[in-house]
């Protein structure tokens, strides 16, 4: 019986080491290249090209009538090689009043081994631009909360990161509205004449 107990404990140790290694690998893959500031963000925005036939630049975002309804849910399986290690889930939660403004609330939650990440994205229902993002992250080593507050009129995002008792802030300013990657797939559903060949720019703050 003692031998079985020793073998069982050894197996548990190997499982724990594998989970720690997997967490470190995932965190390393999520890191952006280039210099990072004290908050853990690159203090600039990345411009991404998307295919569409929009006549306007993204600096004049079109008004969008959403085609998805409250309660829509999309579930993504996450694999590491051939192993299923978790899932991500998108939810449309409908209208939400924030500081007297009627906004849309969307959530994106990811669960992995020793890792949990949930984002609440409050956005303008007409432009699908983010107004506020609240992100909570829990991993094997720490817990942190990140809040992004957008001033789309002046193209500014204020980012506050709370990790334990330590709080850090950063401000990013751009020359055009700032987008959110979670919102993009859902904001293009009603773009008319969507086809391959046309390009519009999307501004995303580098983060992770």
N, C-alpha and C positions, 0 to 999 in steps of 0.2 A: 504493500500500500504506500509505503514511503517513496518508492521509486516512481509510482504513478503521480504522486503529489509533486515531486520534483519536476517531472516531465511537464505536468500541467502548468507549473509556475514558469518554466522556461518558455513554453508556448505563449503564455500571456505577455511575457517580456518582449518576445519577438513581435507580437501583434502591436504592442504599444510603440516600439521603435519604428515599425512600418508606418503607423499612423502619424507619428511625429515627422518622419521623412516625407510622407505624402503632403503634409501641411506645409512644410518648408518649400517643397518643389512647387506647389500651387502658388504660394506667396511670391516666389522668385519669378514665376512666369507672368504674374500680374504686374510686376514692376515695370514702369516705363523707362526707356533709355533717356540719357541726358541728365543734366544737373537737377537736384531736388532741393527744395527749400526746407526750412526747419519743420514745416507742417507735414511734409511728406508728399507735396505736390510739386509739379513743375509749374512755375509761375508764368505760364503762357497758354495760348489756346492752339489746338491743332485744327487745321482746315482739312476737311474731308470732302471729296467730290462724290456727289450722288447723281444717278441718272434720272432725268425727268425732262419734260417739255415745258417747264415753267417759263413764262415770259418775264417774270420778275426775279430779281436777286433775292436771296434770303434776307437781305437788309430791309426788304419790304415784305414781311411774311404774309402769306395769304390767309384769309379767314377760312376756317375749315368746319364743316358740319360732320361730326363724328358718325361713323357707320357702326361702331360697336356699342353695345348697350351695357348698362349697369349689370354687373354680375358675370361679365365675360371672364373666362379663365383660360390661360395657356400654360401647360406644364411641359418643361424641358427635362429630359434625362441627361445626366452628366456621367461620362465614362472616362476612366483612366486606363487606356489600352482596351482590353476586353472586359474590364471590371466596371460594374455599375457602382458609383461611389456617392451618388446623391441626386438632387434634382433642384431645379429652379422653377418658380411659379409666379406668373404675372396675373394680377387681378385688377379689373376696372371696378372702382367703388362708387362711381357716380359723382354727383355734385357735393361739394363740401364748402362751408363758409369759413374763411380764414381772414381775420382782421377786417371783417365787413365786406370781403370780396367773395363772389360766387366762383369757385374754382372746381376743376375736376381733380379727383384723388385717384392715383394709380399706385399700386404697390408691386415690388419685385423682390421676392424672397429666395435666397439660395441656402441649401442645407447640404453640407459635406461632412466628412469625418473630421471631427474637432474644429469645424468652421461653420459659422452661421452669419448671414448677411441679409439685412432687410432694409429696403429703401422705400420711403413714402415720398412720392413725387406729386406736388401740387402744381397744376398748370393752368394757364389761360385757356378756357374752352374754345376760344375763337382762333387763336394762333398756335395752340399746342406748345407754346414756349414755357419753360419752367419758371415758377414764381418762388417756390421754396422746395428744398429737398432735405429730408431728415433720414440719416443713414446710421444704423446700429450694427456693429460688427463684434462678434465674439469668436475668438479662436483659442487654441490651447494655451497661449501665453498671456493674452490680455483682452481687455474689453475697451472699445472706444465708440464715441458718438461723433458724427460729422454732420454739421448743418450748413447748407448752402442757401443763401438768400440773394435773389436776383433782382437787380434794378434794370429791367430791359429797356427803359426809356434812355438810360445813360450807358447801357452796355457794360454793366458792372456786376460782378458776383463776389459776395463776401463769404468766406469760408471759415468756419470755426470748428476746431478739432479738440475734443475733450478726451483725454486718456488718463484715467485715475484723477488725481488732483491737478494734473498739468493741462493747461488750456493754451492753445496757440491759434492765431488768426492770420489770414492772408486775404488780400483784395486783388482781384484780377479785373483789368479793364480792357475792353476790346473796341473795335470800331463798328461792330454790327451785333445784332442780337445773339445771345448765347443759347445753344441748344442742349438737349439732354439725350443720351443714346437710348434710354429706355422708351422715350416718347417717339423717336423717329419712325420706327416701323408702323406705328399706329396713326401718325399724322399724315402719311402719304396715301392713305386709302381713298380719299376723295379727290386726289389730284387728277384733273381731267387730262385726257390724251397722254397718259403715262406710257412712255416708250423708251427704247434704248437709243442713246445718242446725244441727248441733251444733258447739261450739267448745271447743278447749282451748288453753292458752297454751304457747308455746315460747320459751325464753330463749336468745338467741344473742349471743355477744360480738361487738361491732362490730370488724372488723379488715380489713386490706388495706394 
